[in-house]
Amino acid sequence: MERECCANMRGEKKKERGEKEKKDLMNRLKRIEGQVRGLENMLEKDAYCTDLIMQVAAVTSALNGFQKVLLENHLRTCVADNVRRGNDEVIEEFAALMRKLM
């Protein structure tokens, strides 16, 4: 099944994700959400500073991992598909994204 990658719908870009990709991304976000709730509980219980800092580092690492998966998927699908179709503008769009992230 070929899916429309980054289709423009009513002025918005959208991407249909496969069931497995979407499920994997949602699972990652749910784990991150749990880690953030853990931080809230630690703060309510007056956890020691270094313990909170370590938990923040774990959340940050998890978010970075989520972002890496999104970037890789975007490059392998949206960017590659657009380049194959002759739309090289997507390369500048990706380069601009990377400039913002770095």
N, CA, C and O atoms as a Tinker XYZ file with bonds, in Angstrom:
   408  protein
     1  N      0.838000   -1.177000    0.000000    73     2
     2  CA     0.000000    0.000000    0.000000    64     1     3
     3  C      0.884000    1.242000    0.000000    63     2     4     5
     4  O      1.664000    1.447000    0.930000    81     3
     5  N      0.772000    2.056000   -1.016000    73     3     6
     6  CA     1.532000    3.298000   -1.070000    64     5     7
     7  C      0.747000    4.365000   -0.346000    63     6     8     9
     8  O     -0.455000    4.514000   -0.566000    81     7
     9  N      1.415000    5.107000    0.516000    73     7    10
    10  CA     0.711000    6.156000    1.239000    64     9    11
    11  C      1.233000    7.515000    0.789000    63    10    12    13
    12  O      2.385000    7.659000    0.379000    81    11
    13  N      0.372000    8.479000    0.876000    73    11    14
    14  CA     0.719000    9.840000    0.503000    64    13    15
    15  C      1.569000   10.435000    1.619000    63    14    16    17
    16  O      1.129000   10.529000    2.765000    81    15
    17  N      2.768000   10.827000    1.278000    73    15    18
    18  CA     3.686000   11.358000    2.270000    64    17    19
    19  C      3.640000   12.878000    2.250000    63    18    20    21
    20  O      3.819000   13.511000    1.210000    81    19
    21  N      3.400000   13.434000    3.398000    73    19    22
    22  CA     3.388000   14.890000    3.539000    64    21    23
    23  C      2.436000   15.545000    2.552000    63    22    24    25
    24  O      2.773000   16.551000    1.927000    81    23
    25  N      1.260000   14.979000    2.415000    73    23    26
    26  CA     0.261000   15.527000    1.490000    64    25    27
    27  C     -0.238000   16.870000    2.005000    63    26    28    29
    28  O     -0.360000   17.079000    3.212000    81    27
    29  N     -0.518000   17.754000    1.095000    73    27    30
    30  CA    -1.028000   19.058000    1.446000    64    29    31
    31  C     -2.548000   18.993000    1.477000    63    30    32    33
    32  O     -3.196000   18.815000    0.445000    81    31
    33  N     -3.103000   19.139000    2.666000    73    31    34
    34  CA    -4.552000   19.080000    2.820000    64    33    35
    35  C     -5.023000   20.398000    3.419000    63    34    36    37
    36  O     -4.714000   20.712000    4.568000    81    35
    37  N     -5.763000   21.159000    2.644000    73    35    38
    38  CA    -6.282000   22.456000    3.087000    64    37    39
    39  C     -5.178000   23.366000    3.641000    63    38    40    41
    40  O     -5.345000   23.996000    4.685000    81    39
    41  N     -4.061000   23.423000    2.933000    73    39    42
    42  CA    -2.975000   24.304000    3.339000    64    41    43
    43  C     -2.059000   23.735000    4.405000    63    42    44    45
    44  O     -1.079000   24.379000    4.781000    81    43
    45  N     -2.353000   22.552000    4.897000    73    43    46
    46  CA    -1.523000   21.922000    5.919000    64    45    47
    47  C     -0.846000   20.699000    5.332000    63    46    48    49
    48  O     -1.432000   19.965000    4.536000    81    47
    49  N      0.388000   20.494000    5.736000    73    47    50
    50  CA     1.045000   19.247000    5.351000    64    49    51
    51  C      0.658000   18.192000    6.368000    63    50    52    53
    52  O      0.624000   18.453000    7.570000    81    51
    53  N      0.372000   17.023000    5.886000    73    51    54
    54  CA     0.005000   15.883000    6.735000    64    53    55
    55  C      0.781000   14.676000    6.261000    63    54    56    57
    56  O      1.227000   14.626000    5.115000    81    55
    57  N      0.942000   13.707000    7.139000    73    55    58
    58  CA     1.589000   12.466000    6.748000    64    57    59
    59  C      0.790000   11.297000    7.307000    63    58    60    61
    60  O      0.532000   11.218000    8.508000    81    59
    61  N      0.406000   10.399000    6.422000    73    59    62
    62  CA    -0.227000    9.160000    6.866000    64    61    63
    63  C      0.880000    8.223000    7.300000    63    62    64    65
    64  O      1.776000    7.899000    6.520000    81    63
    65  N      0.815000    7.792000    8.539000    73    63    66
    66  CA     1.810000    6.865000    9.053000    64    65    67
    67  C      1.222000    5.469000    9.100000    63    66    68    69
    68  O      0.031000    5.287000    9.356000    81    67
    69  N      2.066000    4.498000    8.852000    73    67    70
    70  CA     1.630000    3.121000    8.978000    64    69    71
    71  C      1.265000    2.812000   10.421000    63    70    72    73
    72  O      1.696000    3.510000   11.339000    81    71
    73  N      0.487000    1.786000   10.618000    73    71    74
    74  CA     0.006000    1.416000   11.949000    64    73    75
    75  C      1.166000    1.138000   12.904000    63    74    76    77
    76  O      1.134000    1.581000   14.052000    81    75
    77  N      2.189000    0.412000   12.447000    73    75    78
    78  CA     3.327000    0.082000   13.307000    64    77    79
    79  C      4.106000    1.331000   13.688000    63    78    80    81
    80  O      4.468000    1.506000   14.851000    81    79
    81  N      4.366000    2.201000   12.718000    73    79    82
    82  CA     5.111000    3.438000   13.007000    64    81    83
    83  C      4.361000    4.286000   14.027000    63    82    84    85
    84  O      4.942000    4.779000   14.994000    81    83
    85  N      3.072000    4.447000   13.796000    73    83    86
    86  CA     2.267000    5.272000   14.700000    64    85    87
    87  C      2.239000    4.654000   16.101000    63    86    88    89
    88  O      2.371000    5.365000   17.097000    81    87
    89  N      2.068000    3.339000   16.176000    73    87    90
    90  CA     2.017000    2.665000   17.478000    64    89    91
    91  C      3.346000    2.816000   18.217000    63    90    92    93
    92  O      3.355000    3.088000   19.418000    81    91
    93  N      4.464000    2.645000   17.517000    73    91    94
    94  CA     5.786000    2.789000   18.136000    64    93    95
    95  C      5.995000    4.208000   18.668000    63    94    96    97
    96  O      6.492000    4.396000   19.778000    81    95
    97  N      5.609000    5.206000   17.864000    73    95    98
    98  CA     5.764000    6.596000   18.301000    64    97    99
    99  C      4.865000    6.894000   19.501000    63    98   100   101
   100  O      5.290000    7.555000   20.449000    81    99
   101  N      3.631000    6.410000   19.458000    73    99   102
   102  CA     2.718000    6.635000   20.588000    64   101   103
   103  C      3.233000    5.976000   21.858000    63   102   104   105
   104  O      3.135000    6.556000   22.939000    81   103
   105  N      3.784000    4.763000   21.741000    73   103   106
   106  CA     4.340000    4.082000   22.913000    64   105   107
   107  C      5.482000    4.883000   23.519000    63   106   108   109
   108  O      5.583000    4.998000   24.741000    81   107
   109  N      6.346000    5.440000   22.667000    73   107   110
   110  CA     7.437000    6.268000   23.164000    64   109   111
   111  C      6.893000    7.476000   23.931000    63   110   112   113
   112  O      7.371000    7.803000   25.018000    81   111
   113  N      5.883000    8.134000   23.345000    73   111   114
   114  CA     5.312000    9.310000   24.006000    64   113   115
   115  C      4.647000    8.955000   25.331000    63   114   116   117
   116  O      4.740000    9.718000   26.293000    81   115
   117  N      3.990000    7.828000   25.390000    73   115   118
   118  CA     3.342000    7.406000   26.642000    64   117   119
   119  C      4.392000    7.167000   27.733000    63   118   120   121
   120  O      4.180000    7.521000   28.893000    81   119
   121  N      5.535000    6.560000   27.350000    73   119   122
   122  CA     6.601000    6.357000   28.323000    64   121   123
   123  C      7.151000    7.697000   28.811000    63   122   124   125
   124  O      7.412000    7.873000   30.001000    81   123
   125  N      7.324000    8.629000   27.892000    73   123   126
   126  CA     7.821000    9.962000   28.263000    64   125   127
   127  C      6.819000   10.653000   29.184000    63   126   128   129
   128  O      7.197000   11.284000   30.171000    81   127
   129  N      5.554000   10.527000   28.850000    73   127   130
   130  CA     4.505000   11.111000   29.693000    64   129   131
   131  C      4.591000   10.541000   31.116000    63   130   132   133
   132  O      4.451000   11.278000   32.092000    81   131
   133  N      4.819000    9.246000   31.226000    73   131   134
   134  CA     4.971000    8.618000   32.537000    64   133   135
   135  C      6.188000    9.147000   33.279000    63   134   136   137
   136  O      6.145000    9.354000   34.492000    81   135
   137  N      7.271000    9.363000   32.547000    73   135   138
   138  CA     8.475000    9.917000   33.176000    64   137   139
   139  C      8.217000   11.329000   33.699000    63   138   140   141
   140  O      8.695000   11.688000   34.775000    81   139
   141  N      7.470000   12.123000   32.950000    73   139   142
   142  CA     7.160000   13.490000   33.382000    64   141   143
   143  C      6.254000   13.453000   34.614000    63   142   144   145
   144  O      6.436000   14.239000   35.544000    81   143
   145  N      5.288000   12.548000   34.622000    73   143   146
   146  CA     4.440000   12.397000   35.819000    64   145   147
   147  C      5.282000   11.983000   37.021000    63   146   148   149
   148  O      5.038000   12.423000   38.145000    81   147
   149  N      6.284000   11.127000   36.769000    73   147   150
   150  CA     7.201000   10.746000   37.842000    64   149   151
   151  C      7.942000   11.952000   38.394000    63   150   152   153
   152  O      8.145000   12.060000   39.603000    81   151
   153  N      8.342000   12.849000   37.521000    73   151   154
   154  CA     8.999000   14.088000   37.955000    64   153   155
   155  C      8.070000   14.917000   38.842000    63   154   156   157
   156  O      8.486000   15.444000   39.874000    81   155
   157  N      6.817000   15.023000   38.427000    73   155   158
   158  CA     5.839000   15.771000   39.226000    64   157   159
   159  C      5.718000   15.166000   40.620000    63   158   160   161
   160  O      5.721000   15.883000   41.621000    81   159
   161  N      5.612000   13.836000   40.674000    73   159   162
   162  CA     5.505000   13.160000   41.971000    64   161   163
   163  C      6.745000   13.368000   42.816000    63   162   164   165
   164  O      6.652000   13.589000   44.023000    81   163
   165  N      7.901000   13.298000   42.189000    73   163   166
   166  CA     9.153000   13.519000   42.926000    64   165   167
   167  C      9.183000   14.924000   43.517000    63   166   168   169
   168  O      9.588000   15.114000   44.665000    81   167
   169  N      8.753000   15.908000   42.728000    73   167   170
   170  CA     8.753000   17.287000   43.204000    64   169   171
   171  C      7.770000   17.461000   44.356000    63   170   172   173
   172  O      8.080000   18.122000   45.347000    81   171
   173  N      6.579000   16.865000   44.227000    73   171   174
   174  CA     5.589000   16.939000   45.308000    64   173   175
   175  C      6.114000   16.313000   46.590000    63   174   176   177
   176  O      5.756000   16.747000   47.685000    81   175
   177  N      6.960000   15.296000   46.464000    73   175   178
   178  CA     7.504000   14.591000   47.636000    64   177   179
   179  C      8.855000   15.166000   48.071000    63   178   180   181
   180  O      9.579000   14.548000   48.851000    81   179
   181  N      9.183000   16.353000   47.559000    73   179   182
   182  CA    10.410000   17.053000   47.938000    64   181   183
   183  C     11.667000   16.231000   47.682000    63   182   184   185
   184  O     12.563000   16.175000   48.525000    81   183
   185  N     11.729000   15.597000   46.519000    73   183   186
   186  CA    12.908000   14.800000   46.160000    64   185   187
   187  C     14.141000   15.694000   46.121000    63   186   188   189
   188  O     14.059000   16.898000   45.877000    81   187
   189  N     15.268000   15.072000   46.365000    73   187   190
   190  CA    16.548000   15.773000   46.373000    64   189   191
   191  C     16.871000   16.279000   44.967000    63   190   192   193
   192  O     16.514000   15.646000   43.973000    81   191
   193  N     17.540000   17.411000   44.897000    73   191   194
   194  CA    17.831000   18.087000   43.617000    64   193   195
   195  C     18.480000   17.163000   42.589000    63   194   196   197
   196  O     18.042000   17.108000   41.440000    81   195
   197  N     19.512000   16.446000   42.994000    73   195   198
   198  CA    20.224000   15.616000   42.018000    64   197   199
   199  C     19.342000   14.487000   41.491000    63   198   200   201
   200  O     19.486000   14.071000   40.341000    81   199
   201  N     18.435000   13.996000   42.322000    73   199   202
   202  CA    17.512000   12.959000   41.855000    64   201   203
   203  C     16.572000   13.526000   40.783000    63   202   204   205
   204  O     16.302000   12.869000   39.778000    81   203
   205  N     16.080000   14.741000   41.004000    73   203   206
   206  CA    15.238000   15.396000   40.005000    64   205   207
   207  C     16.023000   15.658000   38.722000    63   206   208   209
   208  O     15.523000   15.431000   37.620000    81   207
   209  N     17.241000   16.132000   38.873000    73   207   210
   210  CA    18.072000   16.430000   37.707000    64   209   211
   211  C     18.314000   15.171000   36.878000    63   210   212   213
   212  O     18.275000   15.222000   35.648000    81   211
   213  N     18.559000   14.063000   37.532000    73   211   214
   214  CA    18.772000   12.804000   36.804000    64   213   215
   215  C     17.502000   12.370000   36.073000    63   214   216   217
   216  O     17.572000   11.854000   34.958000    81   215
   217  N     16.357000   12.577000   36.691000    73   215   218
   218  CA    15.095000   12.230000   36.031000    64   217   219
   219  C     14.841000   13.154000   34.849000    63   218   220   221
   220  O     14.350000   12.702000   33.814000    81   219
   221  N     15.165000   14.435000   34.977000    73   219   222
   222  CA    15.034000   15.369000   33.854000    64   221   223
   223  C     15.933000   14.921000   32.706000    63   222   224   225
   224  O     15.537000   14.983000   31.542000    81   223
   225  N     17.145000   14.470000   33.035000    73   223   226
   226  CA    18.066000   13.982000   31.997000    64   225   227
   227  C     17.475000   12.769000   31.279000    63   226   228   229
   228  O     17.626000   12.629000   30.065000    81   227
   229  N     16.807000   11.898000   32.024000    73   227   230
   230  CA    16.176000   10.725000   31.416000    64   229   231
   231  C     15.048000   11.148000   30.467000    63   230   232   233
   232  O     14.910000   10.581000   29.383000    81   231
   233  N     14.245000   12.132000   30.863000    73   231   234
   234  CA    13.160000   12.626000   30.016000    64   233   235
   235  C     13.737000   13.278000   28.759000    63   234   236   237
   236  O     13.249000   13.054000   27.651000    81   235
   237  N     14.770000   14.077000   28.946000    73   235   238
   238  CA    15.420000   14.745000   27.816000    64   237   239
   239  C     15.968000   13.722000   26.829000    63   238   240   241
   240  O     15.813000   13.876000   25.618000    81   239
   241  N     16.599000   12.691000   27.341000    73   239   242
   242  CA    17.141000   11.632000   26.491000    64   241   243
   243  C     16.018000   10.921000   25.729000    63   242   244   245
   244  O     16.163000   10.624000   24.544000    81   243
   245  N     14.914000   10.652000   26.401000    73   243   246
   246  CA    13.786000    9.991000   25.758000    64   245   247
   247  C     13.193000   10.874000   24.660000    63   246   248   249
   248  O     12.851000   10.379000   23.586000    81   247
   249  N     13.068000   12.172000   24.921000    73   247   250
   250  CA    12.565000   13.086000   23.892000    64   249   251
   251  C     13.528000   13.171000   22.713000    63   250   252   253
   252  O     13.097000   13.221000   21.561000    81   251
   253  N     14.820000   13.187000   22.992000    73   251   254
   254  CA    15.809000   13.192000   21.911000    64   253   255
   255  C     15.697000   11.927000   21.065000    63   254   256   257
   256  O     15.804000   11.986000   19.840000    81   255
   257  N     15.483000   10.796000   21.708000    73   255   258
   258  CA    15.304000    9.542000   20.989000    64   257   259
   259  C     14.068000    9.584000   20.109000    63   258   260   261
   260  O     14.099000    9.118000   18.970000    81   259
   261  N     12.983000   10.136000   20.626000    73   259   262
   262  CA    11.743000   10.295000   19.854000    64   261   263
   263  C     12.001000   11.166000   18.630000    63   262   264   265
   264  O     11.571000   10.843000   17.523000    81   263
   265  N     12.707000   12.272000   18.843000    73   263   266
   266  CA    13.011000   13.188000   17.747000    64   265   267
   267  C     13.893000   12.524000   16.690000    63   266   268   269
   268  O     13.694000   12.744000   15.495000    81   267
   269  N     14.849000   11.730000   17.110000    73   267   270
   270  CA    15.723000   11.029000   16.160000    64   269   271
   271  C     14.918000   10.075000   15.275000    63   270   272   273
   272  O     15.149000    9.993000   14.069000    81   271
   273  N     13.986000    9.364000   15.877000    73   271   274
   274  CA    13.140000    8.447000   15.100000    64   273   275
   275  C     12.305000    9.230000   14.091000    63   274   276   277
   276  O     12.184000    8.825000   12.935000    81   275
   277  N     11.725000   10.359000   14.528000    73   275   278
   278  CA    10.940000   11.187000   13.612000    64   277   279
   279  C     11.796000   11.705000   12.459000    63   278   280   281
   280  O     11.377000   11.663000   11.303000    81   279
   281  N     12.984000   12.190000   12.773000    73   279   282
   282  CA    13.879000   12.709000   11.732000    64   281   283
   283  C     14.260000   11.627000   10.732000    63   282   284   285
   284  O     14.236000   11.848000    9.521000    81   283
   285  N     14.609000   10.461000   11.249000    73   283   286
   286  CA    14.989000    9.360000   10.363000    64   285   287
   287  C     13.824000    8.952000    9.463000    63   286   288   289
   288  O     13.999000    8.760000    8.260000    81   287
   289  N     12.636000    8.820000   10.051000    73   287   290
   290  CA    11.452000    8.458000    9.262000    64   289   291
   291  C     11.149000    9.522000    8.214000    63   290   292   293
   292  O     10.803000    9.200000    7.077000    81   291
   293  N     11.279000   10.786000    8.596000    73   291   294
   294  CA    11.006000   11.875000    7.660000    64   293   295
   295  C     11.991000   11.840000    6.487000    63   294   296   297
   296  O     11.600000   11.995000    5.329000    81   295
   297  N     13.252000   11.635000    6.800000    73   295   298
   298  CA    14.277000   11.588000    5.753000    64   297   299
   299  C     14.042000   10.409000    4.816000    63   298   300   301
   300  O     14.138000   10.555000    3.598000    81   299
   301  N     13.732000    9.234000    5.382000    73   299   302
   302  CA    13.547000    8.023000    4.573000    64   301   303
   303  C     12.259000    8.030000    3.754000    63   302   304   305
   304  O     12.169000    7.361000    2.724000    81   303
   305  N     11.266000    8.785000    4.212000    73   303   306
   306  CA     9.980000    8.764000    3.506000    64   305   307
   307  C      9.731000   10.089000    2.789000    63   306   308   309
   308  O      9.877000   10.172000    1.570000    81   307
   309  N      9.364000   11.097000    3.522000    73   307   310
   310  CA     8.958000   12.376000    2.914000    64   309   311
   311  C     10.049000   12.979000    2.037000    63   310   312   313
   312  O      9.799000   13.333000    0.885000    81   311
   313  N     11.252000   13.095000    2.579000    73   311   314
   314  CA    12.329000   13.721000    1.810000    64   313   315
   315  C     12.681000   12.861000    0.600000    63   314   316   317
   316  O     12.740000   13.363000   -0.522000    81   315
   317  N     12.914000   11.570000    0.823000    73   315   318
   318  CA    13.302000   10.678000   -0.277000    64   317   319
   319  C     12.213000   10.619000   -1.345000    63   318   320   321
   320  O     12.520000   10.679000   -2.536000    81   319
   321  N     10.956000   10.502000   -0.943000    73   319   322
   322  CA     9.853000   10.424000   -1.915000    64   321   323
   323  C      9.764000   11.695000   -2.751000    63   322   324   325
   324  O      9.573000   11.632000   -3.966000    81   323
   325  N      9.901000   12.847000   -2.101000    73   323   326
   326  CA     9.836000   14.108000   -2.827000    64   325   327
   327  C     11.001000   14.270000   -3.792000    63   326   328   329
   328  O     10.811000   14.758000   -4.905000    81   327
   329  N     12.187000   13.875000   -3.393000    73   327   330
   330  CA    13.352000   13.963000   -4.279000    64   329   331
   331  C     13.143000   13.056000   -5.488000    63   330   332   333
   332  O     13.434000   13.449000   -6.617000    81   331
   333  N     12.639000   11.843000   -5.255000    73   331   334
   334  CA    12.362000   10.920000   -6.366000    64   333   335
   335  C     11.354000   11.509000   -7.358000    63   334   336   337
   336  O     11.421000   11.237000   -8.557000    81   335
   337  N     10.426000   12.311000   -6.849000    73   335   338
   338  CA     9.410000   12.937000   -7.708000    64   337   339
   339  C      9.915000   14.228000   -8.360000    63   338   340   341
   340  O      9.190000   14.875000   -9.116000    81   339
   341  N     11.164000   14.592000   -8.061000    73   339   342
   342  CA    11.733000   15.792000   -8.654000    64   341   343
   343  C     11.515000   17.058000   -7.857000    63   342   344   345
   344  O     11.840000   18.148000   -8.328000    81   343
   345  N     10.969000   16.937000   -6.652000    73   343   346
   346  CA    10.745000   18.103000   -5.793000    64   345   347
   347  C     11.960000   18.292000   -4.889000    63   346   348   349
   348  O     11.997000   17.792000   -3.765000    81   347
   349  N     12.942000   19.014000   -5.394000    73   347   350
   350  CA    14.167000   19.240000   -4.618000    64   349   351
   351  C     13.999000   20.306000   -3.548000    63   350   352   353
   352  O     14.892000   20.489000   -2.721000    81   351
   353  N     12.868000   21.019000   -3.547000    73   351   354
   354  CA    12.623000   22.030000   -2.508000    64   353   355
   355  C     12.615000   21.406000   -1.121000    63   354   356   357
   356  O     12.909000   22.075000   -0.130000    81   355
   357  N     12.279000   20.131000   -1.055000    73   355   358
   358  CA    12.221000   19.447000    0.227000    64   357   359
   359  C     13.610000   19.370000    0.872000    63   358   360   361
   360  O     13.716000   19.269000    2.095000    81   359
   361  N     14.664000   19.415000    0.072000    73   359   362
   362  CA    16.022000   19.395000    0.617000    64   361   363
   363  C     16.279000   20.684000    1.392000    63   362   364   365
   364  O     16.830000   20.647000    2.492000    81   363
   365  N     15.889000   21.812000    0.833000    73   363   366
   366  CA    16.058000   23.089000    1.539000    64   365   367
   367  C     15.198000   23.125000    2.795000    63   366   368   369
   368  O     15.618000   23.647000    3.828000    81   367
   369  N     13.993000   22.569000    2.704000    73   367   370
   370  CA    13.114000   22.505000    3.870000    64   369   371
   371  C     13.776000   21.690000    4.992000    63   370   372   373
   372  O     13.743000   22.082000    6.158000    81   371
   373  N     14.376000   20.553000    4.621000    73   371   374
   374  CA    15.044000   19.715000    5.614000    64   373   375
   375  C     16.282000   20.419000    6.168000    63   374   376   377
   376  O     16.548000   20.351000    7.368000    81   375
   377  N     17.042000   21.096000    5.297000    73   375   378
   378  CA    18.228000   21.828000    5.747000    64   377   379
   379  C     17.831000   22.939000    6.726000    63   378   380   381
   380  O     18.514000   23.159000    7.727000    81   379
   381  N     16.733000   23.636000    6.437000    73   379   382
   382  CA    16.254000   24.687000    7.335000    64   381   383
   383  C     15.843000   24.098000    8.684000    63   382   384   385
   384  O     16.107000   24.685000    9.733000    81   383
   385  N     15.203000   22.947000    8.646000    73   383   386
   386  CA    14.831000   22.262000    9.882000    64   385   387
   387  C     16.070000   21.928000   10.709000    63   386   388   389
   388  O     16.095000   22.155000   11.919000    81   387
   389  N     17.088000   21.393000   10.056000    73   387   390
   390  CA    18.315000   21.032000   10.769000    64   389   391
   391  C     18.991000   22.274000   11.359000    63   390   392   393
   392  O     19.527000   22.222000   12.466000    81   391
   393  N     18.966000   23.384000   10.625000    73   391   394
   394  CA    19.551000   24.627000   11.164000    64   393   395
   395  C     18.817000   25.065000   12.424000    63   394   396   397
   396  O     19.444000   25.527000   13.377000    81   395
   397  N     17.508000   24.925000   12.437000    73   395   398
   398  CA    16.726000   25.299000   13.620000    64   397   399
   399  C     17.026000   24.377000   14.803000    63   398   400   401
   400  O     17.030000   24.818000   15.952000    81   399
   401  N     17.273000   23.116000   14.522000    73   399   402
   402  CA    17.499000   22.143000   15.593000    64   401   403
   403  C     18.904000   22.222000   16.187000    63   402   404   405
   404  O     19.127000   21.808000   17.325000    81   403
   405  N     19.836000   22.746000   15.422000    73   403   406
   406  CA    21.241000   22.761000   15.889000    64   405   407
   407  C     21.619000   24.104000   16.462000    63   406   408
   408  O     22.755000   24.292000   16.898000    81   407
